[in-house]
Amino acid sequence: MATAQQLKALLQSYSEADSEMFVSVALQIAAHEARTGKGKFALEIKKLVDEIKGKQRSSSLGESVPITRPTGELATLLSATYPHTKLAEMVLAPEQRESLELVIREYCQQGKLREYGLSARRKLLLVGPPGVGKTMTSWALAGELKLPHFTVQLHSLITKYMGETAAKLFAVFEAMRHTRGVYLFDEFDAIGSMRAGSNDVGEIRRVLNSFLQFLEQDDSDSLIVAATNLEEILDEALFRRFDDVIRYQLPTEIELRDLIANRLAAFKIDNKELREMASQAQGLSHAEICRACDEAAKVAVLDDRRKIAREDVQRAIRLRQERKRSVR
């Protein structure tokens, strides 16, 4: 039987809602029972403790995770924030929204899926041109799930020394196990490019092999999001390792209309003008449209106007289009 001291510690941990201490004392009791020859009873206690830990793990998924600032070497590898962005704030194509809502639903009900030997989608590859919402998607996932957001700093991760980059990558994946969050590998093509490429560098090839291994072995409760503008140069092996590949495109005219309306919601704007603006803005990305709208809004604010002038929006859109053409 458990000692008087163990029973006292068990009751004290329960009264203080100290779940870690409760589990620790219970395991001590199981070990004591095993040493006295009561192996069956010890196994029953351990089984109950495992069930308690599983319930704690799944119940904590809906709670906000306090942000932990990376320290030591991780401070140079990870940039931490706590976004409050929501999916509702984003203008998405129906298939994108459906995929992301499924990720959130599965993540929030991981416990139910595990009971049937199933895993939630946690490893996402986002591909598409610049400025279409890939990075914002990772913020929205963090905001919806009340998780901290960690951006992997590739300039600190990739070094010229053989083996050092893989060691740093291992540290990032270890952080995923210890601190639940959304981990974003932005501009992922820097380490995910094809291993057989003509300009292939041996160290980068080893880094990609390490990444594939770490990604496949990862069983943390963190979300891993890789985003790239260059899908065509990614190694084919990557696509098999991710749970879902979500593709982004430049906004359609309907999406442009919604985007402009959302961005200029604080101002008066009629539907006819909105349609004209959206028609003119085709070919621009979400980010470019937002900047154009902000420029027009600043003119209205400085002129003390509550109504956006169509000409100001059209001028801002035209300037964005000219800049885009000039960099091609």
C-alpha positions in Angstrom: 0.0 0.0 0.0 1.0 3.6 -0.4 2.9 5.2 2.5 1.2 7.8 4.7 3.6 10.4 3.2 2.6 9.5 -0.4 -1.2 9.6 0.5 -0.6 13.0 2.1 1.2 14.3 -1.0 -1.5 12.9 -3.2 -4.3 14.7 -1.4 -2.3 17.9 -1.1 -1.6 18.0 -4.9 -5.3 17.4 -5.6 -6.3 20.3 -3.3 -3.9 22.6 -5.0 -4.9 21.5 -8.5 -1.2 20.5 -9.1 -1.8 17.9 -11.8 1.9 17.3 -12.4 2.6 16.6 -8.7 -0.5 14.3 -8.6 0.7 12.3 -11.5 4.2 12.1 -10.1 3.1 10.8 -6.7 0.7 8.3 -8.4 3.7 6.9 -10.4 5.7 6.7 -7.2 3.0 4.6 -5.6 2.9 2.4 -8.7 6.6 1.8 -8.5 6.3 1.0 -4.7 3.6 -1.5 -5.4 5.7 -3.1 -8.2 8.7 -3.5 -5.8 6.5 -5.3 -3.3 5.4 -7.9 -5.9 2.0 -6.3 -6.7 2.8 -6.0 -10.4 -0.8 -6.2 -11.6 -1.9 -3.4 -9.3 1.1 -1.3 -10.4 0.1 -1.7 -14.0 -3.5 -0.7 -13.3 -2.2 2.5 -11.6 0.1 3.3 -14.5 -2.8 2.8 -16.9 -5.0 5.2 -15.0 -2.2 7.7 -14.9 -1.7 7.4 -18.7 -5.5 8.1 -19.1 -5.3 11.1 -16.9 -2.3 12.5 -18.9 -4.1 11.9 -22.2 -7.2 13.8 -20.9 -5.1 16.7 -19.7 -3.3 16.8 -23.1 -6.6 16.9 -25.1 -8.4 19.3 -22.8 -5.6 21.8 -22.9 -5.9 22.1 -26.7 -8.7 24.7 -26.5 -6.9 26.8 -23.9 -4.7 29.8 -24.7 -1.1 28.8 -24.5 1.1 31.4 -22.6 3.8 32.7 -24.9 7.3 31.7 -24.0 10.1 33.8 -25.4 12.8 31.7 -26.9 16.1 31.9 -25.0 19.7 31.0 -25.7 20.3 29.8 -29.2 16.6 29.6 -29.9 16.3 33.3 -29.5 18.2 33.7 -32.8 16.3 31.0 -34.5 12.7 31.8 -33.6 10.7 35.1 -33.5 7.8 34.8 -31.2 4.4 36.7 -31.3 0.9 36.1 -30.1 -1.4 37.1 -33.0 -5.1 37.8 -32.6 -5.9 37.5 -36.4 -9.0 35.4 -37.3 -10.0 33.6 -40.4 -13.0 35.8 -40.7 -10.7 38.8 -41.3 -9.2 37.1 -44.4 -10.6 37.1 -47.9 -10.1 33.5 -49.1 -11.3 31.3 -51.9 -14.0 28.8 -50.7 -11.6 25.8 -51.0 -8.9 27.5 -49.0 -11.4 28.5 -46.2 -12.7 24.9 -46.1 -9.2 23.4 -45.8 -8.3 25.8 -43.0 -11.5 25.3 -41.1 -10.9 21.6 -41.3 -7.4 22.0 -39.8 -8.8 24.0 -36.9 -11.7 21.5 -36.3 -9.4 18.5 -36.3 -6.8 20.2 -34.1 -9.4 21.1 -31.5 -10.6 17.6 -31.4 -7.4 15.7 -31.4 -8.4 13.6 -28.4 -11.4 12.2 -30.2 -9.3 11.3 -33.3 -6.6 9.6 -31.2 -9.2 7.3 -29.7 -9.5 5.8 -33.2 -5.8 5.9 -34.0 -6.2 8.9 -36.2 -4.1 12.1 -36.3 -5.1 15.7 -36.9 -3.7 17.7 -39.8 -0.8 19.6 -38.3 1.8 19.9 -41.1 0.8 22.4 -43.9 2.5 23.5 -47.0 1.2 26.8 -48.4 2.2 27.7 -52.0 1.4 30.6 -54.2 2.6 34.0 -55.4 3.8 36.8 -53.0 1.3 38.8 -51.1 -1.7 36.4 -51.3 -2.1 35.7 -47.6 0.2 32.7 -46.8 1.9 34.3 -43.8 -1.4 35.8 -42.6 -2.9 32.3 -42.7 -0.3 31.1 -40.2 -1.2 34.1 -38.0 -4.9 33.3 -38.3 -4.3 29.7 -37.3 -2.5 30.8 -34.2 -5.2 33.4 -33.4 -8.0 30.9 -33.9 -6.3 28.2 -31.8 -5.0 30.7 -29.1 -1.4 29.5 -29.8 1.8 31.5 -29.9 3.3 32.0 -33.3 7.0 31.3 -34.0 8.6 32.4 -37.2 11.8 30.4 -38.0 14.6 32.8 -38.8 16.2 31.2 -41.9 19.1 33.7 -42.0 20.1 32.4 -38.6 19.2 28.8 -39.3 21.3 28.3 -42.5 25.1 28.5 -42.1 28.1 27.7 -44.2 29.4 25.1 -41.7 28.8 21.5 -42.4 26.3 20.0 -39.9 25.6 23.2 -38.0 22.4 24.0 -39.9 21.0 20.5 -39.2 21.8 20.8 -35.5 19.9 24.2 -35.4 17.0 22.6 -37.2 16.9 19.8 -34.7 16.7 22.5 -31.9 13.7 24.1 -33.6 11.9 20.7 -33.8 12.7 20.1 -30.1 11.2 23.5 -29.3 8.0 22.3 -31.1 7.8 19.4 -28.7 8.3 21.5 -25.6 6.3 24.6 -26.5 3.0 24.1 -28.4 2.5 26.7 -31.1 2.3 27.5 -34.8 5.8 27.3 -36.3 6.2 29.1 -39.7 9.0 28.3 -42.2 8.6 31.3 -44.5 10.4 31.4 -47.9 10.7 27.6 -47.4 12.2 27.1 -50.8 15.5 28.2 -49.2 15.8 24.7 -47.7 13.2 22.8 -49.6 14.5 23.0 -53.2 15.1 19.9 -55.3 18.1 17.9 -54.2 19.0 17.1 -57.8 19.1 20.7 -58.9 22.0 21.8 -61.1 23.1 24.4 -58.5 22.7 22.0 -55.7 25.0 22.5 -52.7 25.9 19.5 -50.5 25.1 21.2 -47.2 21.6 22.3 -48.4 21.0 18.7 -49.6 21.9 17.4 -46.1 19.7 20.1 -44.5 16.7 19.0 -46.6 17.3 15.4 -45.8 17.4 16.3 -42.1 14.2 18.4 -42.4 12.4 15.5 -44.1 13.4 13.2 -41.3 12.5 15.6 -38.5 9.1 16.3 -40.1 8.3 12.7 -40.5 9.2 11.9 -36.9 7.5 14.9 -35.4 4.7 13.9 -33.1 4.3 17.1 -31.2 1.1 19.1 -30.7 2.4 22.1 -32.7 1.3 23.2 -36.1 4.1 23.3 -38.7 3.4 25.7 -41.6 5.8 26.0 -44.6 5.2 28.8 -47.1 6.8 29.3 -50.5 6.3 31.4 -53.6 8.2 28.8 -55.7 6.3 25.5 -55.7 8.0 24.4 -58.9 11.5 24.1 -57.3 10.4 22.2 -54.2 11.6 18.6 -53.8 8.9 16.1 -54.6 9.5 14.2 -51.4 8.2 17.2 -49.4 4.7 17.0 -50.7 4.3 13.5 -49.2 5.4 14.6 -45.8 2.8 17.3 -45.4 -0.7 16.6 -44.3 -2.2 19.1 -46.6 -1.0 21.4 -49.5 -3.0 24.6 -49.8 -2.6 26.6 -52.9 -3.1 30.4 -53.2 -3.8 32.5 -56.3 -4.2 36.2 -57.0 -7.7 37.3 -56.0 -10.7 37.0 -58.3 -12.8 40.1 -59.1 -15.3 39.0 -56.5 -12.6 38.6 -53.9 -11.1 41.9 -54.8 -14.5 43.6 -54.2 -14.7 41.9 -50.8 -11.1 42.9 -50.0 -11.6 46.5 -50.9 -14.9 46.7 -49.0 -13.3 45.2 -45.9 -10.3 47.4 -46.0 -12.4 50.6 -46.5 -15.2 49.6 -44.1 -14.8 52.7 -42.1 -15.6 54.9 -45.1 -18.7 55.4 -47.3 -18.4 53.7 -50.7 -21.2 52.7 -53.1 -21.4 49.4 -54.8 -21.0 50.8 -58.3 -17.7 52.4 -57.4 -16.6 49.3 -55.6 -17.2 47.2 -58.8 -15.2 49.7 -60.9 -12.3 49.6 -58.4 -12.3 45.8 -58.3 -12.3 45.6 -62.1 -9.3 47.9 -62.4 -7.4 46.1 -59.6 -7.2 42.7 -61.3 -3.7 41.3 -61.4 -2.8 42.7 -58.0 -2.2 40.6 -54.9 -4.1 40.8 -51.6 -1.2 42.7 -50.0 -0.9 45.2 -52.9 -4.7 46.0 -52.8 -4.5 46.5 -49.0 -1.7 49.0 -49.5 -3.5 50.8 -52.2 -6.6 51.1 -50.1 -4.6 52.3 -47.1 -3.0 55.1 -49.3 -6.4 56.2 -50.5 -7.8 56.1 -46.9 -4.9 58.3 -45.6 -5.8 61.0 -48.2 -9.4 60.9 -47.1 -8.5 61.2 -43.4 -6.1 64.1 -44.0 -8.7 65.9 -46.0 -11.3 65.3 -43.2 -13.6 63.3 -45.5 -15.8 60.4 -44.5 -16.2 59.3 -48.0 -13.5 57.7 -50.1 -13.0 59.3 -53.5 -13.0 56.8 -56.3 -10.2 58.7 -58.0 -7.9 58.3 -54.9 -8.4 54.5 -54.9 -8.0 54.2 -58.7 -4.8 56.4 -58.6 -3.3 54.2 -55.8 -4.2 51.0 -57.7 -2.7 52.4 -60.9 0.6 53.2 -59.1 0.8 49.7 -57.6 0.3 48.2 -61.1 3.0 50.5 -62.6 5.4 49.5 -59.8 4.6 45.8 -60.4 5.3 46.2 -64.1 8.6 48.0 -63.5 10.1 45.2 -61.4 9.4 42.5 -64.0 
